[in-house]
Every structure is written in structure tokens, then in C-alpha cells.
Amino acid sequence: MSSAPGGEEEVRRLLAAYQQYQAQADGIMQQLNLTQMTAAGLERALYAVEALDTATEGQEILVPIGSGSFVYGNLASKEKVILNVGAGVSIEKTAAEAKETLLARRAEVLEGSRKLSEVLSKIDKEMQKIQAIMQQFEESAHQHQHQSGMESEGIV
């Protein structure tokens, strides 16, 4: 991309590229928000599984039912955890296996989040380049207008 004025065609092309980058950035931001929510859910699950170490069977606990709501319950087993493995399927694991699985999932989610952030950063840099080129076009057009105005004033 040259910094010299390329006319309306070049400006349109740059604007289209900028809009495409903006749409990609918006999509990645949505994905990042989802990964943050997933990571937070995994953190809560890890905390709960780790709390089993100090719990006793039969202990009264609060059981989440969604939307920040809970019911009282009694801990039937501190050694068995039911984990969702996807597609509506859940399996029973020991607390240690559940913790290991949750830690691995969290690592995957955090790695995905890191990669998304890198892509977002690259897109942002490209958008900044386009903004700089558009600024140069604008300044060049303004100078050209100003010079044209001065030339017409000198004719008698």
C-alpha cells in the first residue's frame, strides 16, 4: 500500500479492509468473552473439588442450581465427582481424577484465550496501519485543496 494518494478506489479498498478487520475483531472479542466465562466456571469447579479435601460425608452444603441460586444438600460422597464430558454426557470420576481433568481443561481454555488475544493484537495492528494510511490520504487531499485554492486566488 503506497502512501501517495491513490484516489477513491484505494480509499474504498482500505475502508472495506478496515471493516472486515473490525468484524473479525468483534467475533474474536465474543470468543474471548466465552473463554473467560468458561475459565471462570472451571475455576469454580476446581475450587469445589478442592474443598472436598476438607469436607466430611453427610456435611450440609449448598448446591448450585443456576442463576446464582442454591439449595441445601448433604454431601453423600467426597470421593466421587460427576463431570460433563460434552454433548450432554457426564461421567463419574474420583475427586483426584476430576481435579486433573479440570486443570487440563483450564490449561486448554487459557491457551486458546492466549492465541485469540494474539490474533486480536495482529488485527489491531493492521487496523492501525490502515488508519495511518487513511490519515495520510486525508492530509494529502487537504494540502492539494489548499494549494488549488491559493493558485486560483493569484489569477487576475
Contacts in CASP RR format, 6 or more apart in sequence:
PFRMAT RR
TARGET T0000
AUTHOR 0000-0000-0000
METHOD contacts of the structure
MODEL  1
MSSAPGGEEEVRRLLAAYQQYQAQADGIMQQLNLTQMTAAGLERALYAVE
ALDTATEGQEILVPIGSGSFVYGNLASKEKVILNVGAGVSIEKTAAEAKE
TLLARRAEVLEGSRKLSEVLSKIDKEMQKIQAIMQQFEESAHQHQHQSGM
ESEGIV
1 10 0 8 1.000
1 14 0 8 1.000
1 129 0 8 1.000
1 133 0 8 1.000
3 133 0 8 1.000
3 136 0 8 1.000
4 140 0 8 1.000
5 137 0 8 1.000
5 140 0 8 1.000
5 141 0 8 1.000
5 144 0 8 1.000
6 137 0 8 1.000
7 137 0 8 1.000
10 137 0 8 1.000
11 134 0 8 1.000
11 137 0 8 1.000
14 130 0 8 1.000
14 133 0 8 1.000
14 134 0 8 1.000
14 137 0 8 1.000
15 134 0 8 1.000
17 126 0 8 1.000
17 130 0 8 1.000
18 127 0 8 1.000
18 130 0 8 1.000
18 131 0 8 1.000
18 134 0 8 1.000
21 123 0 8 1.000
21 126 0 8 1.000
21 127 0 8 1.000
21 130 0 8 1.000
22 127 0 8 1.000
24 123 0 8 1.000
25 120 0 8 1.000
25 123 0 8 1.000
25 124 0 8 1.000
25 127 0 8 1.000
28 116 0 8 1.000
28 119 0 8 1.000
28 120 0 8 1.000
28 123 0 8 1.000
29 120 0 8 1.000
31 116 0 8 1.000
32 113 0 8 1.000
32 116 0 8 1.000
32 117 0 8 1.000
32 120 0 8 1.000
35 109 0 8 1.000
35 110 0 8 1.000
35 112 0 8 1.000
35 113 0 8 1.000
35 116 0 8 1.000
36 113 0 8 1.000
38 109 0 8 1.000
39 106 0 8 1.000
39 109 0 8 1.000
39 110 0 8 1.000
39 113 0 8 1.000
42 102 0 8 1.000
42 105 0 8 1.000
42 106 0 8 1.000
42 109 0 8 1.000
43 106 0 8 1.000
45 102 0 8 1.000
46 99 0 8 1.000
46 102 0 8 1.000
46 103 0 8 1.000
46 106 0 8 1.000
49 81 0 8 1.000
49 95 0 8 1.000
49 98 0 8 1.000
49 99 0 8 1.000
49 102 0 8 1.000
50 99 0 8 1.000
52 75 0 8 1.000
52 78 0 8 1.000
52 79 0 8 1.000
52 81 0 8 1.000
52 95 0 8 1.000
53 78 0 8 1.000
53 95 0 8 1.000
55 61 0 8 1.000
55 75 0 8 1.000
55 78 0 8 1.000
56 75 0 8 1.000
56 78 0 8 1.000
57 75 0 8 1.000
57 76 0 8 1.000
57 77 0 8 1.000
57 78 0 8 1.000
58 74 0 8 1.000
58 75 0 8 1.000
58 76 0 8 1.000
59 74 0 8 1.000
59 75 0 8 1.000
60 72 0 8 1.000
60 73 0 8 1.000
60 74 0 8 1.000
60 75 0 8 1.000
61 72 0 8 1.000
61 73 0 8 1.000
61 74 0 8 1.000
61 75 0 8 1.000
62 70 0 8 1.000
62 71 0 8 1.000
62 72 0 8 1.000
62 73 0 8 1.000
63 70 0 8 1.000
63 71 0 8 1.000
63 72 0 8 1.000
63 73 0 8 1.000
64 70 0 8 1.000
65 71 0 8 1.000
78 95 0 8 1.000
79 94 0 8 1.000
79 95 0 8 1.000
80 92 0 8 1.000
80 93 0 8 1.000
80 94 0 8 1.000
80 95 0 8 1.000
81 92 0 8 1.000
81 93 0 8 1.000
81 94 0 8 1.000
81 95 0 8 1.000
81 97 0 8 1.000
81 98 0 8 1.000
82 90 0 8 1.000
82 91 0 8 1.000
82 92 0 8 1.000
82 93 0 8 1.000
83 90 0 8 1.000
83 91 0 8 1.000
83 92 0 8 1.000
83 93 0 8 1.000
83 98 0 8 1.000
83 101 0 8 1.000
83 102 0 8 1.000
84 90 0 8 1.000
85 91 0 8 1.000
93 101 0 8 1.000
END
